Amino acid sequence: ASGKFLGGLAIVENGYEETALLEGVGVANLVERERALFQQANALMPRLPVDDMDVLIVEEMGKNISGTGMDVNITGRWRLPGTPDPVRPHTNRLVVLRLTPQSEGNAVGIGHADVTTQALVDAIDRKASYLNALTSGFVERVAIPMYLPTEREAIAAALKTCGADPAAARVVR
């Protein structure tokens, strides 16, 4: 309304954080175009190969992967108070095995997991993780899940508690 805003530059990224589209958008159709470009960006986002899993095994989480350690849009675990998780994808148990070295101990997002390993817990810099959680306001995201001595034991615990016969469980790693 002030006449000081002529438009914007829309940038849509693909699943590899590469620019997929640059588009100048005028002020007259900004809102409508933003909605359409959001749909296009959503279609380019990576996805798991199935929507329903008994166990999802995440080999590494970290701040260099996502601000929440794991991309919550891919795992389907938002864990935002007052906001339901999406219906799809759905997993009964989420296991995280390791924290990336690039995270320097910041394990924000470990609260999305159901099971993890002793090695990951030992790698946590609680001061950095808690400061990140306090800054964001999402303290649930640094809650430490059940942890077991080895990766094998962590996966076994998830399989035992996933609600399916472990021999027939749908597992994505």
Order of alpha helices (4+ residues) and beta strands (2+ residues): beta-beta-alpha-beta-alpha-beta-beta-alpha-alpha-beta-alpha-beta
